[in-house]
Amino acid sequence: MALKITDECINCDVCEPECPNDAISQGAEIYVIDPHRCTECVGHFDEPQCRKVCPVDCIPNDPRHVETKEELHAKYLRLTTEKAG
């Protein structure tokens, strides 16, 4: 399942550089996560790095984008293939 950033975001800028898939970007008011690029760090790390560094704990699972670990891994493989190509 992809992650999302809630309204509690304080725009501290620490999550964006931690994302290995470039899924996090500055939105109109707060940072946002592109669910098509978010793999919850599957394939890169054991836990989502954005959650690890977030000082206000505002990055829950996004129930609108439910994915299994296998689907997240397949997305990771697709993204790394695109990046290499």
PDB file of N, CA, C and O in Angstrom:
ATOM      1  N   MET A   1       0.852  -1.163   0.000  1.00  0.00           N
ATOM      2  CA  MET A   1       0.000   0.000   0.000  1.00  0.00           C
ATOM      3  C   MET A   1       0.898   1.225   0.000  1.00  0.00           C
ATOM      4  O   MET A   1       1.891   1.274   0.726  1.00  0.00           O
ATOM      5  N   ALA A   2       0.561   2.184  -0.788  1.00  0.00           N
ATOM      6  CA  ALA A   2       1.336   3.420  -0.814  1.00  0.00           C
ATOM      7  C   ALA A   2       1.084   4.197   0.476  1.00  0.00           C
ATOM      8  O   ALA A   2       0.134   3.924   1.211  1.00  0.00           O
ATOM      9  N   LEU A   3       1.930   5.142   0.724  1.00  0.00           N
ATOM     10  CA  LEU A   3       1.794   6.000   1.892  1.00  0.00           C
ATOM     11  C   LEU A   3       1.219   7.340   1.462  1.00  0.00           C
ATOM     12  O   LEU A   3       1.184   7.654   0.272  1.00  0.00           O
ATOM     13  N   LYS A   4       0.767   8.131   2.433  1.00  0.00           N
ATOM     14  CA  LYS A   4       0.299   9.483   2.142  1.00  0.00           C
ATOM     15  C   LYS A   4       0.763  10.395   3.262  1.00  0.00           C
ATOM     16  O   LYS A   4       1.071   9.945   4.365  1.00  0.00           O
ATOM     17  N   ILE A   5       0.805  11.668   2.963  1.00  0.00           N
ATOM     18  CA  ILE A   5       1.190  12.668   3.949  1.00  0.00           C
ATOM     19  C   ILE A   5      -0.072  13.430   4.339  1.00  0.00           C
ATOM     20  O   ILE A   5      -0.815  13.895   3.475  1.00  0.00           O
ATOM     21  N   THR A   6      -0.308  13.553   5.635  1.00  0.00           N
ATOM     22  CA  THR A   6      -1.534  14.201   6.114  1.00  0.00           C
ATOM     23  C   THR A   6      -1.324  15.695   6.352  1.00  0.00           C
ATOM     24  O   THR A   6      -0.218  16.218   6.214  1.00  0.00           O
ATOM     25  N   ASP A   7      -2.411  16.361   6.711  1.00  0.00           N
ATOM     26  CA  ASP A   7      -2.386  17.800   6.973  1.00  0.00           C
ATOM     27  C   ASP A   7      -1.519  18.195   8.162  1.00  0.00           C
ATOM     28  O   ASP A   7      -1.238  19.377   8.360  1.00  0.00           O
ATOM     29  N   GLU A   8      -1.096  17.219   8.952  1.00  0.00           N
ATOM     30  CA  GLU A   8      -0.217  17.522  10.086  1.00  0.00           C
ATOM     31  C   GLU A   8       1.210  17.857   9.625  1.00  0.00           C
ATOM     32  O   GLU A   8       2.035  18.285  10.432  1.00  0.00           O
ATOM     33  N   CYS A   9       1.498  17.664   8.345  1.00  0.00           N
ATOM     34  CA  CYS A   9       2.831  17.951   7.790  1.00  0.00           C
ATOM     35  C   CYS A   9       3.226  19.395   8.106  1.00  0.00           C
ATOM     36  O   CYS A   9       2.428  20.319   7.945  1.00  0.00           O
ATOM     37  N   ILE A  10       4.465  19.571   8.558  1.00  0.00           N
ATOM     38  CA  ILE A  10       4.973  20.904   8.897  1.00  0.00           C
ATOM     39  C   ILE A  10       5.974  21.417   7.857  1.00  0.00           C
ATOM     40  O   ILE A  10       6.663  22.410   8.093  1.00  0.00           O
ATOM     41  N   ASN A  11       6.050  20.739   6.707  1.00  0.00           N
ATOM     42  CA  ASN A  11       6.955  21.151   5.628  1.00  0.00           C
ATOM     43  C   ASN A  11       8.398  21.297   6.103  1.00  0.00           C
ATOM     44  O   ASN A  11       9.066  22.284   5.794  1.00  0.00           O
ATOM     45  N   CYS A  12       8.864  20.320   6.846  1.00  0.00           N
ATOM     46  CA  CYS A  12      10.216  20.393   7.404  1.00  0.00           C
ATOM     47  C   CYS A  12      11.297  19.989   6.395  1.00  0.00           C
ATOM     48  O   CYS A  12      12.487  20.173   6.650  1.00  0.00           O
ATOM     49  N   ASP A  13      10.883  19.445   5.261  1.00  0.00           N
ATOM     50  CA  ASP A  13      11.803  19.104   4.164  1.00  0.00           C
ATOM     51  C   ASP A  13      12.671  17.867   4.401  1.00  0.00           C
ATOM     52  O   ASP A  13      13.570  17.614   3.599  1.00  0.00           O
ATOM     53  N   VAL A  14      12.449  17.089   5.453  1.00  0.00           N
ATOM     54  CA  VAL A  14      13.331  15.948   5.694  1.00  0.00           C
ATOM     55  C   VAL A  14      12.930  14.687   4.931  1.00  0.00           C
ATOM     56  O   VAL A  14      13.783  13.837   4.674  1.00  0.00           O
ATOM     57  N   CYS A  15      11.667  14.544   4.566  1.00  0.00           N
ATOM     58  CA  CYS A  15      11.222  13.304   3.916  1.00  0.00           C
ATOM     59  C   CYS A  15      11.619  13.230   2.438  1.00  0.00           C
ATOM     60  O   CYS A  15      12.022  12.170   1.960  1.00  0.00           O
ATOM     61  N   GLU A  16      11.511  14.324   1.729  1.00  0.00           N
ATOM     62  CA  GLU A  16      11.736  14.308   0.281  1.00  0.00           C
ATOM     63  C   GLU A  16      13.088  13.715  -0.122  1.00  0.00           C
ATOM     64  O   GLU A  16      13.116  12.833  -0.981  1.00  0.00           O
ATOM     65  N   PRO A  17      14.200  14.152   0.451  1.00  0.00           N
ATOM     66  CA  PRO A  17      15.490  13.580   0.026  1.00  0.00           C
ATOM     67  C   PRO A  17      15.702  12.134   0.454  1.00  0.00           C
ATOM     68  O   PRO A  17      16.590  11.466  -0.075  1.00  0.00           O
ATOM     69  N   GLU A  18      14.917  11.640   1.390  1.00  0.00           N
ATOM     70  CA  GLU A  18      15.066  10.259   1.860  1.00  0.00           C
ATOM     71  C   GLU A  18      14.397   9.237   0.955  1.00  0.00           C
ATOM     72  O   GLU A  18      14.698   8.047   1.045  1.00  0.00           O
ATOM     73  N   CYS A  19      13.493   9.677   0.082  1.00  0.00           N
ATOM     74  CA  CYS A  19      12.733   8.750  -0.750  1.00  0.00           C
ATOM     75  C   CYS A  19      13.582   8.241  -1.918  1.00  0.00           C
ATOM     76  O   CYS A  19      13.988   9.028  -2.773  1.00  0.00           O
ATOM     77  N   PRO A  20      13.853   6.937  -1.961  1.00  0.00           N
ATOM     78  CA  PRO A  20      14.689   6.391  -3.034  1.00  0.00           C
ATOM     79  C   PRO A  20      13.976   6.320  -4.381  1.00  0.00           C
ATOM     80  O   PRO A  20      14.612   6.087  -5.408  1.00  0.00           O
ATOM     81  N   ASN A  21      12.657   6.520  -4.383  1.00  0.00           N
ATOM     82  CA  ASN A  21      11.888   6.436  -5.623  1.00  0.00           C
ATOM     83  C   ASN A  21      11.442   7.795  -6.139  1.00  0.00           C
ATOM     84  O   ASN A  21      10.686   7.866  -7.108  1.00  0.00           O
ATOM     85  N   ASP A  22      11.894   8.867  -5.514  1.00  0.00           N
ATOM     86  CA  ASP A  22      11.474  10.227  -5.895  1.00  0.00           C
ATOM     87  C   ASP A  22       9.956  10.346  -5.919  1.00  0.00           C
ATOM     88  O   ASP A  22       9.395  10.999  -6.799  1.00  0.00           O
ATOM     89  N   ALA A  23       9.290   9.712  -4.948  1.00  0.00           N
ATOM     90  CA  ALA A  23       7.827   9.729  -4.880  1.00  0.00           C
ATOM     91  C   ALA A  23       7.298  10.934  -4.104  1.00  0.00           C
ATOM     92  O   ALA A  23       6.105  11.230  -4.175  1.00  0.00           O
ATOM     93  N   ILE A  24       8.155  11.631  -3.369  1.00  0.00           N
ATOM     94  CA  ILE A  24       7.722  12.741  -2.526  1.00  0.00           C
ATOM     95  C   ILE A  24       8.118  14.063  -3.184  1.00  0.00           C
ATOM     96  O   ILE A  24       9.252  14.246  -3.626  1.00  0.00           O
ATOM     97  N   SER A  25       7.142  14.980  -3.234  1.00  0.00           N
ATOM     98  CA  SER A  25       7.410  16.305  -3.788  1.00  0.00           C
ATOM     99  C   SER A  25       6.582  17.341  -3.040  1.00  0.00           C
ATOM    100  O   SER A  25       5.633  17.005  -2.333  1.00  0.00           O
ATOM    101  N   GLN A  26       6.953  18.589  -3.205  1.00  0.00           N
ATOM    102  CA  GLN A  26       6.226  19.675  -2.559  1.00  0.00           C
ATOM    103  C   GLN A  26       4.911  19.877  -3.282  1.00  0.00           C
ATOM    104  O   GLN A  26       4.895  20.085  -4.495  1.00  0.00           O
ATOM    105  N   GLY A  27       3.809  19.819  -2.550  1.00  0.00           N
ATOM    106  CA  GLY A  27       2.493  20.069  -3.114  1.00  0.00           C
ATOM    107  C   GLY A  27       2.125  21.527  -2.932  1.00  0.00           C
ATOM    108  O   GLY A  27       2.980  22.352  -2.612  1.00  0.00           O
ATOM    109  N   ALA A  28       0.858  21.846  -3.136  1.00  0.00           N
ATOM    110  CA  ALA A  28       0.390  23.229  -3.013  1.00  0.00           C
ATOM    111  C   ALA A  28       0.584  23.766  -1.595  1.00  0.00           C
ATOM    112  O   ALA A  28       0.974  24.919  -1.412  1.00  0.00           O
ATOM    113  N   GLU A  29       0.309  22.921  -0.587  1.00  0.00           N
ATOM    114  CA  GLU A  29       0.425  23.380   0.793  1.00  0.00           C
ATOM    115  C   GLU A  29       1.371  22.524   1.630  1.00  0.00           C
ATOM    116  O   GLU A  29       2.063  23.034   2.512  1.00  0.00           O
ATOM    117  N   ILE A  30       1.399  21.225   1.353  1.00  0.00           N
ATOM    118  CA  ILE A  30       2.258  20.293   2.092  1.00  0.00           C
ATOM    119  C   ILE A  30       2.913  19.343   1.096  1.00  0.00           C
ATOM    120  O   ILE A  30       2.577  19.336  -0.088  1.00  0.00           O
ATOM    121  N   TYR A  31       3.833  18.556   1.585  1.00  0.00           N
ATOM    122  CA  TYR A  31       4.443  17.539   0.735  1.00  0.00           C
ATOM    123  C   TYR A  31       3.415  16.485   0.372  1.00  0.00           C
ATOM    124  O   TYR A  31       2.484  16.230   1.136  1.00  0.00           O
ATOM    125  N   VAL A  32       3.581  15.870  -0.794  1.00  0.00           N
ATOM    126  CA  VAL A  32       2.671  14.830  -1.262  1.00  0.00           C
ATOM    127  C   VAL A  32       3.484  13.625  -1.725  1.00  0.00           C
ATOM    128  O   VAL A  32       4.659  13.745  -2.071  1.00  0.00           O
ATOM    129  N   ILE A  33       2.833  12.459  -1.723  1.00  0.00           N
ATOM    130  CA  ILE A  33       3.465  11.228  -2.174  1.00  0.00           C
ATOM    131  C   ILE A  33       2.737  10.721  -3.403  1.00  0.00           C
ATOM    132  O   ILE A  33       1.516  10.565  -3.386  1.00  0.00           O
ATOM    133  N   ASP A  34       3.480  10.461  -4.474  1.00  0.00           N
ATOM    134  CA  ASP A  34       2.927   9.901  -5.701  1.00  0.00           C
ATOM    135  C   ASP A  34       2.737   8.397  -5.486  1.00  0.00           C
ATOM    136  O   ASP A  34       3.720   7.664  -5.371  1.00  0.00           O
ATOM    137  N   PRO A  35       1.491   7.930  -5.431  1.00  0.00           N
ATOM    138  CA  PRO A  35       1.260   6.509  -5.153  1.00  0.00           C
ATOM    139  C   PRO A  35       1.783   5.585  -6.254  1.00  0.00           C
ATOM    140  O   PRO A  35       1.961   4.389  -6.026  1.00  0.00           O
ATOM    141  N   HIS A  36       2.026   6.130  -7.433  1.00  0.00           N
ATOM    142  CA  HIS A  36       2.553   5.317  -8.529  1.00  0.00           C
ATOM    143  C   HIS A  36       4.058   5.102  -8.403  1.00  0.00           C
ATOM    144  O   HIS A  36       4.629   4.258  -9.094  1.00  0.00           O
ATOM    145  N   ARG A  37       4.698   5.867  -7.518  1.00  0.00           N
ATOM    146  CA  ARG A  37       6.136   5.736  -7.304  1.00  0.00           C
ATOM    147  C   ARG A  37       6.488   5.210  -5.910  1.00  0.00           C
ATOM    148  O   ARG A  37       7.614   4.767  -5.682  1.00  0.00           O
ATOM    149  N   CYS A  38       5.536   5.257  -4.984  1.00  0.00           N
ATOM    150  CA  CYS A  38       5.799   4.823  -3.612  1.00  0.00           C
ATOM    151  C   CYS A  38       5.771   3.302  -3.513  1.00  0.00           C
ATOM    152  O   CYS A  38       4.786   2.660  -3.877  1.00  0.00           O
ATOM    153  N   THR A  39       6.869   2.738  -3.014  1.00  0.00           N
ATOM    154  CA  THR A  39       6.944   1.292  -2.766  1.00  0.00           C
ATOM    155  C   THR A  39       7.102   1.005  -1.278  1.00  0.00           C
ATOM    156  O   THR A  39       7.418  -0.122  -0.896  1.00  0.00           O
ATOM    157  N   GLU A  40       6.886   2.011  -0.436  1.00  0.00           N
ATOM    158  CA  GLU A  40       7.142   1.891   1.009  1.00  0.00           C
ATOM    159  C   GLU A  40       8.586   1.453   1.241  1.00  0.00           C
ATOM    160  O   GLU A  40       8.893   0.810   2.246  1.00  0.00           O
ATOM    161  N   CYS A  41       9.443   1.793   0.335  1.00  0.00           N
ATOM    162  CA  CYS A  41      10.876   1.475   0.357  1.00  0.00           C
ATOM    163  C   CYS A  41      11.168  -0.003   0.163  1.00  0.00           C
ATOM    164  O   CYS A  41      12.306  -0.432   0.354  1.00  0.00           O
ATOM    165  N   VAL A  42      10.157  -0.801  -0.217  1.00  0.00           N
ATOM    166  CA  VAL A  42      10.382  -2.211  -0.542  1.00  0.00           C
ATOM    167  C   VAL A  42      11.417  -2.266  -1.668  1.00  0.00           C
ATOM    168  O   VAL A  42      11.304  -1.549  -2.662  1.00  0.00           O
ATOM    169  N   GLY A  43      12.406  -3.110  -1.504  1.00  0.00           N
ATOM    170  CA  GLY A  43      13.481  -3.228  -2.481  1.00  0.00           C
ATOM    171  C   GLY A  43      14.687  -2.370  -2.143  1.00  0.00           C
ATOM    172  O   GLY A  43      15.786  -2.608  -2.644  1.00  0.00           O
ATOM    173  N   HIS A  44      14.483  -1.379  -1.300  1.00  0.00           N
ATOM    174  CA  HIS A  44      15.569  -0.475  -0.903  1.00  0.00           C
ATOM    175  C   HIS A  44      15.940  -0.638   0.571  1.00  0.00           C
ATOM    176  O   HIS A  44      17.109  -0.807   0.916  1.00  0.00           O
ATOM    177  N   PHE A  45      14.914  -0.583   1.440  1.00  0.00           N
ATOM    178  CA  PHE A  45      15.123  -0.603   2.892  1.00  0.00           C
ATOM    179  C   PHE A  45      14.086  -1.499   3.560  1.00  0.00           C
ATOM    180  O   PHE A  45      13.110  -1.905   2.929  1.00  0.00           O
ATOM    181  N   ASP A  46      14.297  -1.803   4.827  1.00  0.00           N
ATOM    182  CA  ASP A  46      13.367  -2.632   5.592  1.00  0.00           C
ATOM    183  C   ASP A  46      12.139  -1.867   6.064  1.00  0.00           C
ATOM    184  O   ASP A  46      11.125  -2.472   6.413  1.00  0.00           O
ATOM    185  N   GLU A  47      12.223  -0.545   6.077  1.00  0.00           N
ATOM    186  CA  GLU A  47      11.100   0.280   6.513  1.00  0.00           C
ATOM    187  C   GLU A  47      11.069   1.573   5.695  1.00  0.00           C
ATOM    188  O   GLU A  47      12.099   2.003   5.176  1.00  0.00           O
ATOM    189  N   PRO A  48       9.900   2.189   5.579  1.00  0.00           N
ATOM    190  CA  PRO A  48       9.807   3.444   4.835  1.00  0.00           C
ATOM    191  C   PRO A  48      10.681   4.529   5.476  1.00  0.00           C
ATOM    192  O   PRO A  48      10.525   4.853   6.653  1.00  0.00           O
ATOM    193  N   GLN A  49      11.581   5.068   4.700  1.00  0.00           N
ATOM    194  CA  GLN A  49      12.518   6.059   5.216  1.00  0.00           C
ATOM    195  C   GLN A  49      11.842   7.377   5.560  1.00  0.00           C
ATOM    196  O   GLN A  49      12.273   8.070   6.482  1.00  0.00           O
ATOM    197  N   CYS A  50      10.796   7.729   4.836  1.00  0.00           N
ATOM    198  CA  CYS A  50      10.093   8.983   5.139  1.00  0.00           C
ATOM    199  C   CYS A  50       9.480   8.919   6.533  1.00  0.00           C
ATOM    200  O   CYS A  50       9.541   9.889   7.288  1.00  0.00           O
ATOM    201  N   ARG A  51       8.891   7.780   6.872  1.00  0.00           N
ATOM    202  CA  ARG A  51       8.320   7.604   8.210  1.00  0.00           C
ATOM    203  C   ARG A  51       9.406   7.658   9.279  1.00  0.00           C
ATOM    204  O   ARG A  51       9.206   8.205  10.363  1.00  0.00           O
ATOM    205  N   LYS A  52      10.533   7.092   8.957  1.00  0.00           N
ATOM    206  CA  LYS A  52      11.644   7.018   9.919  1.00  0.00           C
ATOM    207  C   LYS A  52      12.126   8.412  10.313  1.00  0.00           C
ATOM    208  O   LYS A  52      12.492   8.630  11.467  1.00  0.00           O
ATOM    209  N   VAL A  53      12.132   9.353   9.376  1.00  0.00           N
ATOM    210  CA  VAL A  53      12.666  10.692   9.656  1.00  0.00           C
ATOM    211  C   VAL A  53      11.603  11.730   9.988  1.00  0.00           C
ATOM    212  O   VAL A  53      11.943  12.825  10.436  1.00  0.00           O
ATOM    213  N   CYS A  54      10.341  11.423   9.785  1.00  0.00           N
ATOM    214  CA  CYS A  54       9.265  12.405  10.004  1.00  0.00           C
ATOM    215  C   CYS A  54       9.146  12.766  11.484  1.00  0.00           C
ATOM    216  O   CYS A  54       8.898  11.891  12.314  1.00  0.00           O
ATOM    217  N   PRO A  55       9.320  14.041  11.823  1.00  0.00           N
ATOM    218  CA  PRO A  55       9.266  14.432  13.231  1.00  0.00           C
ATOM    219  C   PRO A  55       7.843  14.526  13.798  1.00  0.00           C
ATOM    220  O   PRO A  55       7.675  14.574  15.016  1.00  0.00           O
ATOM    221  N   VAL A  56       6.824  14.552  12.941  1.00  0.00           N
ATOM    222  CA  VAL A  56       5.445  14.690  13.437  1.00  0.00           C
ATOM    223  C   VAL A  56       4.587  13.463  13.150  1.00  0.00           C
ATOM    224  O   VAL A  56       3.383  13.484  13.406  1.00  0.00           O
ATOM    225  N   ASP A  57       5.179  12.402  12.627  1.00  0.00           N
ATOM    226  CA  ASP A  57       4.465  11.145  12.399  1.00  0.00           C
ATOM    227  C   ASP A  57       3.176  11.351  11.600  1.00  0.00           C
ATOM    228  O   ASP A  57       2.090  10.965  12.032  1.00  0.00           O
ATOM    229  N   CYS A  58       3.323  11.968  10.425  1.00  0.00           N
ATOM    230  CA  CYS A  58       2.148  12.301   9.606  1.00  0.00           C
ATOM    231  C   CYS A  58       2.104  11.520   8.294  1.00  0.00           C
ATOM    232  O   CYS A  58       1.544  12.000   7.309  1.00  0.00           O
ATOM    233  N   ILE A  59       2.698  10.307   8.273  1.00  0.00           N
ATOM    234  CA  ILE A  59       2.754   9.526   7.034  1.00  0.00           C
ATOM    235  C   ILE A  59       2.154   8.137   7.256  1.00  0.00           C
ATOM    236  O   ILE A  59       2.884   7.167   7.461  1.00  0.00           O
ATOM    237  N   PRO A  60       0.817   8.044   7.214  1.00  0.00           N
ATOM    238  CA  PRO A  60       0.162   6.738   7.370  1.00  0.00           C
ATOM    239  C   PRO A  60       0.033   6.013   6.030  1.00  0.00           C
ATOM    240  O   PRO A  60       0.394   6.547   4.981  1.00  0.00           O
ATOM    241  N   ASN A  61      -0.483   4.795   6.086  1.00  0.00           N
ATOM    242  CA  ASN A  61      -0.817   4.069   4.863  1.00  0.00           C
ATOM    243  C   ASN A  61      -1.963   4.792   4.162  1.00  0.00           C
ATOM    244  O   ASN A  61      -2.813   5.398   4.815  1.00  0.00           O
ATOM    245  N   ASP A  62      -1.984   4.727   2.850  1.00  0.00           N
ATOM    246  CA  ASP A  62      -3.054   5.337   2.064  1.00  0.00           C
ATOM    247  C   ASP A  62      -4.057   4.246   1.708  1.00  0.00           C
ATOM    248  O   ASP A  62      -3.770   3.412   0.850  1.00  0.00           O
ATOM    249  N   PRO A  63      -5.225   4.231   2.344  1.00  0.00           N
ATOM    250  CA  PRO A  63      -6.199   3.163   2.079  1.00  0.00           C
ATOM    251  C   PRO A  63      -6.748   3.181   0.659  1.00  0.00           C
ATOM    252  O   PRO A  63      -7.381   2.214   0.235  1.00  0.00           O
ATOM    253  N   ARG A  64      -6.523   4.250  -0.077  1.00  0.00           N
ATOM    254  CA  ARG A  64      -6.975   4.316  -1.477  1.00  0.00           C
ATOM    255  C   ARG A  64      -6.029   3.578  -2.416  1.00  0.00           C
ATOM    256  O   ARG A  64      -6.359   3.356  -3.581  1.00  0.00           O
ATOM    257  N   HIS A  65      -4.850   3.197  -1.916  1.00  0.00           N
ATOM    258  CA  HIS A  65      -3.845   2.538  -2.753  1.00  0.00           C
ATOM    259  C   HIS A  65      -3.292   1.307  -2.036  1.00  0.00           C
ATOM    260  O   HIS A  65      -2.129   1.280  -1.634  1.00  0.00           O
ATOM    261  N   VAL A  66      -4.132   0.301  -1.883  1.00  0.00           N
ATOM    262  CA  VAL A  66      -3.755  -0.922  -1.186  1.00  0.00           C
ATOM    263  C   VAL A  66      -2.956  -1.820  -2.133  1.00  0.00           C
ATOM    264  O   VAL A  66      -3.396  -2.123  -3.242  1.00  0.00           O
ATOM    265  N   GLU A  67      -1.764  -2.243  -1.671  1.00  0.00           N
ATOM    266  CA  GLU A  67      -0.907  -3.129  -2.457  1.00  0.00           C
ATOM    267  C   GLU A  67      -0.237  -4.138  -1.523  1.00  0.00           C
ATOM    268  O   GLU A  67       0.066  -3.831  -0.370  1.00  0.00           O
ATOM    269  N   THR A  68      -0.015  -5.331  -2.035  1.00  0.00           N
ATOM    270  CA  THR A  68       0.702  -6.346  -1.274  1.00  0.00           C
ATOM    271  C   THR A  68       2.205  -6.082  -1.367  1.00  0.00           C
ATOM    272  O   THR A  68       2.654  -5.271  -2.177  1.00  0.00           O
ATOM    273  N   LYS A  69       2.970  -6.773  -0.533  1.00  0.00           N
ATOM    274  CA  LYS A  69       4.437  -6.656  -0.617  1.00  0.00           C
ATOM    275  C   LYS A  69       4.926  -7.097  -1.992  1.00  0.00           C
ATOM    276  O   LYS A  69       5.878  -6.525  -2.524  1.00  0.00           O
ATOM    277  N   GLU A  70       4.287  -8.102  -2.566  1.00  0.00           N
ATOM    278  CA  GLU A  70       4.667  -8.574  -3.900  1.00  0.00           C
ATOM    279  C   GLU A  70       4.409  -7.499  -4.953  1.00  0.00           C
ATOM    280  O   GLU A  70       5.228  -7.294  -5.848  1.00  0.00           O
ATOM    281  N   GLU A  71       3.274  -6.816  -4.846  1.00  0.00           N
ATOM    282  CA  GLU A  71       2.970  -5.735  -5.794  1.00  0.00           C
ATOM    283  C   GLU A  71       3.933  -4.567  -5.622  1.00  0.00           C
ATOM    284  O   GLU A  71       4.360  -3.954  -6.600  1.00  0.00           O
ATOM    285  N   LEU A  72       4.272  -4.263  -4.368  1.00  0.00           N
ATOM    286  CA  LEU A  72       5.238  -3.192  -4.117  1.00  0.00           C
ATOM    287  C   LEU A  72       6.606  -3.561  -4.683  1.00  0.00           C
ATOM    288  O   LEU A  72       7.303  -2.704  -5.226  1.00  0.00           O
ATOM    289  N   HIS A  73       6.993  -4.824  -4.561  1.00  0.00           N
ATOM    290  CA  HIS A  73       8.278  -5.266  -5.107  1.00  0.00           C
ATOM    291  C   HIS A  73       8.268  -5.198  -6.634  1.00  0.00           C
ATOM    292  O   HIS A  73       9.266  -4.809  -7.242  1.00  0.00           O
ATOM    293  N   ALA A  74       7.164  -5.570  -7.249  1.00  0.00           N
ATOM    294  CA  ALA A  74       7.048  -5.480  -8.717  1.00  0.00           C
ATOM    295  C   ALA A  74       7.147  -4.020  -9.156  1.00  0.00           C
ATOM    296  O   ALA A  74       7.759  -3.724 -10.182  1.00  0.00           O
ATOM    297  N   LYS A  75       6.557  -3.116  -8.395  1.00  0.00           N
ATOM    298  CA  LYS A  75       6.650  -1.684  -8.711  1.00  0.00           C
ATOM    299  C   LYS A  75       8.096  -1.216  -8.574  1.00  0.00           C
ATOM    300  O   LYS A  75       8.589  -0.457  -9.408  1.00  0.00           O
ATOM    301  N   TYR A  76       8.777  -1.674  -7.515  1.00  0.00           N
ATOM    302  CA  TYR A  76      10.193  -1.356  -7.327  1.00  0.00           C
ATOM    303  C   TYR A  76      11.014  -1.803  -8.538  1.00  0.00           C
ATOM    304  O   TYR A  76      11.844  -1.046  -9.042  1.00  0.00           O
ATOM    305  N   LEU A  77      10.783  -3.030  -9.004  1.00  0.00           N
ATOM    306  CA  LEU A  77      11.518  -3.537 -10.167  1.00  0.00           C
ATOM    307  C   LEU A  77      11.238  -2.698 -11.411  1.00  0.00           C
ATOM    308  O   LEU A  77      12.152  -2.399 -12.179  1.00  0.00           O
ATOM    309  N   ARG A  78       9.980  -2.319 -11.611  1.00  0.00           N
ATOM    310  CA  ARG A  78       9.625  -1.476 -12.760  1.00  0.00           C
ATOM    311  C   ARG A  78      10.323  -0.127 -12.674  1.00  0.00           C
ATOM    312  O   ARG A  78      10.886   0.348 -13.661  1.00  0.00           O
ATOM    313  N   LEU A  79      10.288   0.489 -11.505  1.00  0.00           N
ATOM    314  CA  LEU A  79      10.902   1.813 -11.334  1.00  0.00           C
ATOM    315  C   LEU A  79      12.408   1.765 -11.525  1.00  0.00           C
ATOM    316  O   LEU A  79      12.974   2.667 -12.143  1.00  0.00           O
ATOM    317  N   THR A  80      13.072   0.735 -11.010  1.00  0.00           N
ATOM    318  CA  THR A  80      14.527   0.645 -11.156  1.00  0.00           C
ATOM    319  C   THR A  80      14.917   0.343 -12.606  1.00  0.00           C
ATOM    320  O   THR A  80      15.967   0.784 -13.074  1.00  0.00           O
ATOM    321  N   THR A  81      14.078  -0.399 -13.306  1.00  0.00           N
ATOM    322  CA  THR A  81      14.329  -0.660 -14.733  1.00  0.00           C
ATOM    323  C   THR A  81      14.182   0.628 -15.539  1.00  0.00           C
ATOM    324  O   THR A  81      14.994   0.904 -16.423  1.00  0.00           O
ATOM    325  N   GLU A  82      13.146   1.419 -15.237  1.00  0.00           N
ATOM    326  CA  GLU A  82      12.943   2.698 -15.916  1.00  0.00           C
ATOM    327  C   GLU A  82      14.108   3.646 -15.655  1.00  0.00           C
ATOM    328  O   GLU A  82      14.567   4.337 -16.564  1.00  0.00           O
ATOM    329  N   LYS A  83      14.581   3.677 -14.421  1.00  0.00           N
ATOM    330  CA  LYS A  83      15.679   4.562 -14.042  1.00  0.00           C
ATOM    331  C   LYS A  83      16.971   4.180 -14.754  1.00  0.00           C
ATOM    332  O   LYS A  83      17.750   5.047 -15.150  1.00  0.00           O
ATOM    333  N   ALA A  84      17.192   2.882 -14.915  1.00  0.00           N
ATOM    334  CA  ALA A  84      18.415   2.403 -15.555  1.00  0.00           C
ATOM    335  C   ALA A  84      18.374   2.603 -17.078  1.00  0.00           C
ATOM    336  O   ALA A  84      19.411   2.750 -17.725  1.00  0.00           O
ATOM    337  N   GLY A  85      17.167   2.605 -17.626  1.00  0.00           N
ATOM    338  CA  GLY A  85      17.017   2.680 -19.083  1.00  0.00           C
ATOM    339  C   GLY A  85      17.033   4.045 -19.582  1.00  0.00           C
ATOM    340  O   GLY A  85      16.916   4.263 -20.788  1.00  0.00           O
TER     341      GLY A  85
END
